């Protein structure tokens, strides 16, 4: 479905006695047989190297091809894929990428489509350089357990401001104070990896 018309592509090259219903024949190949001596279809094509983008994503990014095939939609707030790939799409490629990725169960990757995951380049997750003394609670587990920040906790937005991706919400403290209203989106990095835990040196008492 959605393949460009082969009839339109080849009509200028067909012999006068050649059938004209090429698209119907190729859509129903079991009903038609290539006559003896028919030219090899592959010899009529010229392969071109596909110019694939290399979009930088963090190491935790889900495999895009697997997500699409399994029917997992883009998470809310994901940046526009259409905008990112617009300059790389072939002329006959559908332009409604965001709609397709938000509703993957309604669209199939066509046979031979490039691996979406190969269009991405993983980059390391930056660390905040924030040192936390042991025993600091496991931050990811705290959010998943809907435990709010304790009263008097330092401002998290200020601590992480320089490390946030451009499209990340800025109301971190509100989100962490109301974790039941703001679940972590699928594929979000483990918050603990943004921190460096320092152990308190043991106290030595002399008798």
N, C-alpha and C positions, 0 to 999 in steps of 0.2 A: 504493500500500500504506500502511495505517495511517491513512487518511482517516477522519474521524468519519462515523458512519452518517447518510446524508442521509435515509433513511427515518425514523429516529428524530427528526430535526430537523423534518421536514415533515408527519408523520402527522396532526397536529392541523389541518392546513390543506388536506389533500387532499379533492377532491370525492368523493362516495360511489362514483362509477363509475371513479375513477382507479386504474390499476394500482398495486399496493403494492410491487412489487419494484424500487424506485428504485435501490438500490445495485447490483443486478445490471445494470440498464439503463445506469447511468453507468459501470460497469466494462467494459461491452461496447457502447460507443456505436455501433459499426458494425452491430450486429444490430438496432438500434432507430432509428426516425425520429420526430422531433417532428411531431405532427399539425398540420395547418394551423390557425393561430390560437392555438397554445399560447402562454401568457404567456412573456415574456422572462425567462430565469432570473436575469439580472443585476438585474432590477427587484425581485427577492425578497431582495436582500442589501443590507446597510448596512455600508459600509466604516468601519472605525475606525482612527484613527491608532495605529500600533504604538509602544509605549513601548520604545524601544531603550536598552540600557545604554550607557554610555561608559566603558569600562575603559581605564585608562592603561597603555600598554605602551611600551617603549623603541623607538626608531626602527628597530632591527634586526629587530623581530619579523616573522616570516614572514607573508605574506598568508594569513589563516586559511581563507578560502574556497578559494583555490588549493591549499593544502596538503591540505584535506579531499578535494577532488575528485580530486587526483592520488594519493591513498592514502597520504600521509605521516602517520604516527601522531604523537600527542603525544610529545615526548621524555620519557624517564624523569625523575621528579622535578618535572614540571610541576605547578603548583598546580591545585587542583581547579576545573575549569570549572563543574561543577555548583554548587558553593558560591557562585561569583561571579555566576552567572546565575539562581539559584533564585528570586529575587524578581521576575524579569522574564518567566518562562516563562508562556505561555498555559495555561489549565487543562487542555487536552487534549494538551499537549506532552509527549513522553517525558522522563522525569527522569534517565535513565541517560546523561547527556552524556559523562561521562568514559569510559565503556565505548565509546560510539560514536566518540569522537575518538581513542581508543587503537586502534580497529579500523575505520578509515574504509572499508576495502575491503568491509566487510560491511554498510555502510549507505549509502543514497543521500540526498542533499538533495532533499526534495520540491519539485516545481514551485512556484515563487513564494516559496520560503523567503527571508527577508531575507539580504542579503549579510553574512556573518560579519565581514568586515573593517570594515564600517561601524559595528560595535559597539565599535570600539577607537579610542582617542585616543592618538596618538603623543606621547611626551614626550622631551625632549632627554636624552641620556646625560650624567650628571654626570661631571666630571673629578676626578681625585684631587688635583690640584694638586702632584703629585710631579714634581720636575724631575730629569731624567736627562741626564747629560752624554753627548755624542756621543764615541765610537761605542758606544751601547748596542745589544745584539742586538735584532733584531725578535722581540718576545715571542711573537706568534701563530705565526710560522714556527718558533720554537724548540720550542714545544709540539707542533706538528704533526710536527716532525722528531724528536720524542721526546728532545730534549736537556734534561737536568735542570738545575736551578739550580746555579750554581757554589758551591763550598764558601765559607762565610763571607758569603753574600748576605744583605742585610737581611731581616728578617721581613716577608713580603708580607702575611700576615694582618693585621698591625698597620697596615701602610700603607694597606690598602684597607677596613678594617673599617667605616668610616663610609659607604662608598659601596655596600656590598653590598645587593642586594635582600633582603627578609625571608626568602625561602625558599632563599637561596643557601647551599651548603655552606661551612662555616667553616674546613675543614682545607686552606686554600690552599697552605700550604708543603708539606704531604705530597703534594698533587696535583702541584705543580710540581717536586717532587723525584722523583716517579715518573710522569712524563707518559705513559709507555706504558700505565699502568693507568687513566688518567683522560683519555680523549679529550674535546676540547671538544664540547659538545652542539650539535646543529643550531641555527643562528640565534644562537649566542653572539656578543656584540659583539667587534669586533676589539680585542684587549687594548692594542694600540698607541695607540688613541684615548683610553685612560685616562691617558695620560702626556704630559708636555710635555718635548720634547727641547731641551736647551740646548747650543749649540755652545761649545766651549772657546775663549776669545779667543786669538788668535795671540800667541805670545811674540816680543818684539822684542829682539834682542841688538844692543848697540852695539859697534862694532869698536874 
